[in-house]
Amino acid sequence: MPDLDKKVAIITGAASGIGLACAQRFAAEGAVVVGVDRHSTEPWQAFASATPDTRFHQLDVTDGKAQQAVAAETAREFGRIDILVTAAGIGDGGPVGMLEEDAWDRVIDINLKGTFFSIKSVLDTMVAQRSGSIITIASVEGINGTEGGSAYNASKGGVVLLTKNVAIDYGRIGIRCNTICPGFIDTPLLHEVMEAMPDFKVDVQRETKMGRLGRPQEIAGAAYFLASDDASFVTGHTLVVDGGYTAGHSHGIVELMGLT
Ligand SMILES: NC(=O)c1ccc[n+]([C@@H]2O[C@H](COP(=O)([O-])OP(=O)(O)OC[C@H]3O[C@@H](n4cnc5c(N)ncnc54)[C@H](O)[C@@H]3O)[C@@H](O)[C@H]2O)c1
């Protein structure tokens, strides 16, 4: 029997990249997937049409009431909510002195406040059933600073600590909450950055000790572990999945030794 058989999972940002890969993996493991995104996409539609019991809600995660309504409808229809993955997010920023207030607000509203609304929306149901696994998607940029990161760094750092807080507050009633910090993953979000900065990909691959970008499926694999019973004693954890990006610095010694 698949490990997530009949488990009910809400996934935000499900129409693209990491959220879509989580939706595909969770469905393959037997879960009922409820996707949330501000856009539907062709890859999502292809997935949903081939996957029975899938639902989709078009909304903006900054709309707390809309997220509450989705959680209430999901609980009404399926009787429970077992898993939440918060993958909706955007990249943006710039040095603080050059960053306009509305750009700051947009990043914090979507990445941090949107995550707060997503978590808040499922808690009543998870508390009533005394179980649940919440998986937030932060970033390596939420544990280490990055050049020009400002609002994005702050939003993802906030997600890391919000996750720990939920783990602390709700652990005794059986709800686990963990965050994944992806490194640089080959998704439309990263493509936008790479298009704007042609040298970015080469630089990131040099800094990533495995020498390549990550695949969205590699984040979905980590999310699957955290959602599964194999992670039954894992909570408040920050799981870095970054091909070694944050392991430390390189200074050309392995190249000198021929280890490439
Ligand atoms: N790709 C990377 O390198 C990388 C690295 C670290 C963290 N992340 C994080 O992973 C998450 C997923 O990113 P991705 O790379 O898959 O990007 P993506 O752009 O492929 O997917 C993000 C999805 O979120 C949706 N979304 C954005 N804002 C929304 C909103 N306000 N309301 C509802 N939906 C919204 C988009 O429509 C999109 O479908 C993001 O939180 C991102 O910050 C990505």
The ligand as a Gaussian input file, in Angstrom:
#p B3LYP/6-31G(d) Opt

LIG

0 1
 N       13.602000      27.423000      -7.266000
 C       14.499000      27.668000      -6.323000
 O       15.703000      27.728000      -6.585000
 C       14.057000      27.859000      -4.899000
 C       15.043000      27.844000      -3.902000
 C       14.669000      28.011000      -2.590000
 C       13.353000      28.188000      -2.258000
 N       12.414000      28.212000      -3.236000
 C       11.033000      28.425000      -2.819000
 O       10.254000      27.348000      -3.245000
 C        8.898000      27.808000      -3.435000
 C        8.425000      27.345000      -4.806000
 O        9.205000      28.001000      -5.776000
 P        9.451000      27.426000      -7.242000
 O       10.888000      27.542000      -7.498000
 O        8.759000      26.153000      -7.392000
 O        8.736000      28.590000      -8.075000
 P        7.622000      28.563000      -9.206000
 O        7.515000      29.965000      -9.653000
 O        7.914000      27.495000     -10.182000
 O        6.318000      28.152000      -8.388000
 C        5.752000      29.002000      -7.442000
 C        4.250000      28.918000      -7.563000
 O        3.704000      29.758000      -6.534000
 C        2.618000      30.456000      -7.102000
 N        2.399000      31.699000      -6.382000
 C        3.242000      32.753000      -6.294000
 N        2.688000      33.739000      -5.590000
 C        1.458000      33.295000      -5.225000
 C        0.383000      33.864000      -4.503000
 N        0.474000      35.120000      -4.019000
 N       -0.728000      33.133000      -4.293000
 C       -0.831000      31.884000      -4.806000
 N        0.146000      31.300000      -5.512000
 C        1.273000      31.994000      -5.730000
 C        3.002000      30.713000      -8.548000
 O        1.864000      30.991000      -9.366000
 C        3.711000      29.424000      -8.899000
 O        2.813000      28.483000      -9.461000
 C        8.927000      29.317000      -3.278000
 O        8.504000      29.644000      -1.965000
 C       10.392000      29.652000      -3.428000
 O       10.746000      30.819000      -2.723000
 C       12.722000      28.044000      -4.553000

